[in-house]
Amino acid sequence: MAKTNPGRFFEDYSVGQVLHHAVPRTVTDGERALYHALYPARHALYSSDEFARNCGLPQSPIDDLAAFHIVFGKTVPDISLNAVANLGYAEGRWLKPVYSGDTLRSESEVIGVKQNSNGKTGVVWVRTRGLNQRDEVVIEYVRWVMVRKANIDAPAPEAVVPDLKQVLESGDLVVPEGLDFSNYDFVQSGETHRWGDYEVGETIDHVDGVTVEEAEHMLATRLWQNTAKVHFDLTFRPDGRLIYGGHVISMARALSFNGLANAQMIVGLNGGAHANPCFSGDTIKAWSEVLDKAETSVPGVGAIRLRLVATKGGAPFELKGEDGRYKPEVLLDLDYWALMPV
């Protein structure tokens, strides 16, 4: 009997199936330091314990996206080891901050399956939850993945496509307990722009760019224990080793500091698309669009809905062509909610 794990293929999934992912991971201060070494991340709430305490938190949490990567990485051997591509996200919510010393584990439920017309692949939808050592859900999200079939002759399952929210409402967002921006230090945060200074429809060119290198990508992918073959094995794709989409998300989020330094905490993920593949040598740049704003019941805290777009060249603020398809230089189109001082 084989003892190695070949990964699941499309015909191995069924709606209602629950997957408990190995291996739990205890977060350390090194996690935060390495994240900041990999990305030009400068948001103050994640850089300074004193700044975080001044905002009502016990200490600086690890970056929201670092927590996402840890939870996501656990799911790869069971969900996307044989994936062709990760297609999108929806209904993502950050429910509790993650601190050094917390131990995270992941579990997923299959909520949809649909075979593609070519009969060789299919799409699998899963709802994933990340839990801490107290069995508290710290993050949850839906993603859908295109997965290969091992047996082309395996019958197509009945198609089930989940009905997902296009956008989270402000009432769906969870503000961390104790968070208070009443005494927010705009000097230490790096910018004076607050929630009231942004208008719906406004676009921001984040100016800076970072060229992706193989070494940093491989380090990041190993750090998050993402074992997808497309990120490691040069022989798996004819066009080369694919850069992990989460690496692009984190890089774009870090670049967005220039213009959105006070969009401190990510609390909601409405949707996201990895529009085109990213490879070593591509230079990532980013721009944002303000899609919506909402008040919260917490002192000094407002919610802002942002579109974050990562590109590998081309002019900012260009997203799709006349045919409705993403332009070839667009790498990422991410729609998220963040918390910002009013």
N, C-alpha and C positions, 0 to 999 in steps of 0.2 A: 504494500500500500504506500503510495507516494506521501511523503511527509512535507514536501514543499507546497507553497501556496501559489497556484497559477493565476489567482484572481478570478473574480466573477465575470461572466459574459452576459450578454443581454438576456438570453433565455433562462438565466439563473435567478432573475428577479420576478417578484410577484407583489401585487398591491397588498398592503397590510403587513408585509414582512418587516420585522424589527431586527436591526443589526447593532450589536454591542461591540464597539471598536476597541482594540488593544492599541496602545499600552498607556495607562495613566501616566501623567507627567507633572512633576512638581516644579513650579515656576520659581526661579531664583533671581537675585539682583543682576546676575550675569545676563539673563534674558533681555533685560532693558538696555544694558550697556551694549550688548551685541547688536540689538535692533538699531540703536542710535549710531553704531559704527557702520552698519550696512546701508542706512538711509540718512539723508540730511534732515533728520527729524528734529524739530526745535520747539514744538508746542510746549509751553511752559508747564502745564499741568502734569505732563509726563516726564519733565526734565528735573523738577525740583520738588523735594518733599515739603519744603517750607512754603512754596507757592501753593501746593495742593492743600496743606493745612490751613492756609489763609482763605482757601475756598471751601472749607468745611469738611474736607476728606481727611482720614487719619494719616495718610501718606500718599506719595505719588504712585498711582497704579501703573501697571505695564500698559503700553499703548493698546488702544482698542483693536487695532489691526493685528498686533502681535497675538492678542488673545484669539482673534479670529483665525489666524494662521495655525496656531497650536491645535485648536478644535478641528479645523479643516484637515490638517495633516493626518490626524488619527483616522479619518474616514477613507483616505485614499486606497489602502489595500483592499477594502471591501466594496468600494463604489467605483473608483476611477482608475484602477490599475491598468485596465484594458481600454481606457477611454480614448476616443478619437479627439474629443474636445470637450471642455467644460463650457456650456452654452449660456448659462445665465443664473441670476439670483433674484429672489423676491422675499418679502416678508421677514427681513432680517431685523432682529432687535437685540440690543445690548442691554441686559437686565440688571447686571451687577458688575461693579469694577472688579478686576482681577489684580491681586496684590502678590508680592513676593511671599512665598510660603504656601500659596494655594496649590492644590493638586487638581488638575483638570482631566476629565475623561469625556468621551463622546459617544452618542448613540444616535441612530438614524432610523426613520420609518419610510418605507417605500410608499409613495402616495400617487404615483402615476407611471405608466409604461405605454410606449407606442412604437411599433416597428416602423422603420423607414421604408419607403417604396422600393429601394434597391434590394431589400431582403437580407442585406449583409450587416446592417447596424440597426440600432434602435435607441430611443431616448428614454432615460429613466429619471423620474423626479423623486427627490428625497427631502424629507424635513429632518434637519440635524439639530441636536441640542448638545451644548457643552455644559457639563455640570462640575461643580467643585466638590471638595471633600465633605461638605455638609449636604450633598445632594441638592444644592440650590442651582437652578438653571442660570448661568451667567450670560449665555448667548444662544440664540436660535435663529435659524434661517432655512430657506428652501433653495435648493439648486437643482439644475437639470443638466444631464451629461449624455453625450452620444457615446454609446458603448458598442464594441464589436460583438458579433455572434461567433461562437466557436463552431456551431453546427448550422450551416446555412439552411439545412432542411428542417430545422426545428420549427414547429408551427408558430405562427404569429399569435401572441396573446391578444385578448380583447383589449382594445385601446381604451385607456383611462387617462384623460388629461385633466389635472386638477384645476379648479377655479381659484386663482390666486388674486390677491389685492394688487391693483396696479400701483397704488400709493398708500403708504401707511398714514393714517390720520394722526393729528397731533396728540389725540387722546390715547393712541397706541404706544406712545413713547414713554419710557421710564426714566425719570431724572434720578440719579443716584441719591440715596439717603444722605442728608447732611449738606449736599452741595448748595452753596450760597455765593453768588457773585456780587453781593452788595459792596464788599470792600476790595473789589478786583483791582490789581495793580497793573495798569496799562503800560507803565514804564518797563517793568520786568517782563511783560508778555511780548514786547517787541513792536507793537502797533497800537495806535489809538482808536482804530476803527471798531465801533461797537455795533450791536444788532440794529439799532436805529439808523445807522449810516448806510445800510445796504437796501437797495430797491429791487423788487421783483422785476426780472428781465435784464438786470445789470450783468455784464460780462467782465471777466477779469483775466487778463493775460498774466500768468505767473512768471514769465520772463526767462527764468533759469532753465537749464537743461542738464541731464546726466547721461553719459554714454554707458550702456550696460556692458559689463565684462563677464566672461565665463566664470572667473574665480568667485566673484561676489554672488552671482546667481547660484552657483553650485553650493556655496556655503549656506546661503539662505534656504535653499530647498532641503538640504540635509538638516538644518536647524529645525525646520518645521516637520521633519520626518515625512516629507512628501515623497513617496516611492514610485510615483507615476513614471512609466517607462519613457514617455516622450520627453521628460526632463533630464534623463540620465543617459540613455542609450542612443549613441549617435547613429546606430543602424536602424532605429525604429521608425524614423521618418526620412524620406528621401531628401527633404529640404533642410535637414539638420536638427539639432537639439533645441527644443522649444523652451523658451523662458517661461517659468511658472507665472501664471496670470496674477497671483497674489503679490509677486515681486513687483509687477508693473503697478498694481494698486497702491502698494506702500510707497513706491517711488513717487508716483503722482501726488499722493496725499502729502508727502513731505515737501514736494515742490510747491504745493498750494499754500504753504506757510507765508510766502511772499504775496500778501494781499488778503489772506484769511488767517492771520496768526491767532486771532481770537475765536475762531471756530474750534473750540477746544475738544469737546467729547463727541465722538460718533455714537449716536443712539438708535439710528434706524437705517436700514438698507432697503430702498424701494425697488431697485432693479439694477441690473448690470449686464453688460455684454462685453466679452473679449472680441472686439470687432475684427481684428486681424492679428496674425501671429507676430510675436516679438522674438528676435534672435540677437545673439551677442553681436555687439558693434552698433546696434541701433541706439540713437540718442533720443531719450524720452524728454518731452516737454509737456506742459500741462496748461489748461485753461479751465475756468469755471463759469457757470451761469447760475444766478440766483433764481430758483424756480418758485419758491414760496417762503413765507415767514409765519410763525405762530407764537403766541404768548404761552407761557406755562404758569402754573400756580406757585412756582418757587421764586423766592426773592432774587431779583436781579438777573434771572435766567430766561433767555429767549431761545426759541428753536428756529433754525434756518435750514431750508431745503436747498441742496446744491446739486448741480450736475457737474461732475468732474470728468474731464476728457483728457486722456493721454494720447499724444501723437508721436510719430517718428519723422517729423519734418512737416512742411506745409505751413500755410498761414493759420493763425489762431482763429477760432470761432467758425471754422468750416467743419461740418460733421458728415453730411450726406450729400450725394449727388442728386441729379434730377431724376434718376431712376429709383430713388428712395433707399439705395444701399449706402452703407458706410463707405466713405472715401478710403482708398488703400492705405493712406498714412495714419488713419485712426486706429489706435491700439485698444482703447478702453473707453467705454461710456458708462459711468457710474452715477446713480441717483441715490443720494443719501441725506439723512437729517443729522445736524450737529447742534450742540448747545453752545450759546454765545452770550456774553454779558450784555444786558440791556443798557 
